[in-house]
Amino acid sequence: IAGITQAPTSQILAAGRRMTLRCTQDMRHNAMYWYRQDLGLGLRLIHYSNTAGTTGKGEVPDGYSVSRANTDDFPLTLASAVPSQTSVYFCASSGESNQPQHFGDGTRLSIL
Amino acid sequence: QKEVEQDPGPLSVPEGAIVSLNCTYSNSAFQYFMWYRQYSRKGPELLMYTYSSGNKEDGRFTAQVDKSSKYISLFIRDSQPSDSATYLCAMSATSTGGFKTIFGAGTRLFVKA
C-alpha cells in the first residue's frame, strides 16, 4: 500500500540522548516535511525539503536536524533530547511544495 | 492574531445531523484550502482541497471557500458515528523558498448514535 511509513511508532527516551525518527515514502513525492503536534498548539513545521538534496527550516527548527539524501527518505534527528521535545511527530509529503500534503501515522516520543 | 483560527470544540451532534466546521484566516495570499480528518492516534488524512474560491462536493462532504470574508467551511451531511474525529483546516500560499502551509488547531467532533 502506497504511503508514508514512520518508525518507531513510539519511544521513551532519556534526556540528553540522541534519537533519529525515520520516515520513508513510496509515492515518489518531491517535497517532504516534519511536524510536531502538541495539544492546543496544532501542527508546527520543524523542517522541510522541497526536493532531494535540499532542506529548509520551519517554524520550530531548534534542536532538530534533517537530511534528504534521496527522494524516499527524510530522517529527523534530535541531537540531545530535552523534555520539551516530548510530542507526537508527523512526517508528510506532497508531489510538489504547492500541493496538499499526505501524512504518516506519527511517532509518539516521550523525553524523561 | 493567528493566521488561521479554528474553534477547538468539542462539537457534539446526533447521528444524521448536518455538521458545519469553520475556519477564518487573515492572509489574503492563501490559494489552496484543505480539510483533514484525524482519528485518535493516527495521522491527518486529506479529505478535500480547493484552489482559490468556490465550492467542492464529495459524497456527504462539501467544502466552501469565501475569499472575500476570509472564511472556509466544511459541511458533513447525514453525519455518522464514524465521522467522530478531529477536523483540521489548512491553507497554503507562496512564500520565500516555496509554499507555506498553515494548519488550524482542529475541531473535535463527536457524532452520537
Interface residues (C-beta under 8 A of the other chain):
Chain A: I4 A31 G40 L41 G42 L43 L45 Y48 N50 G56 F90 A92 S97 N98 Q99 P100 Q101 H102 F103 G104 D105 G106
Chain B: P8 Q31 Y32 M34 Y36 R41 K42 G43 P44 E45 L46 Y49 L88 A90 S92 T94 G97 G98 F99 T101 F103 G104 A105 G106
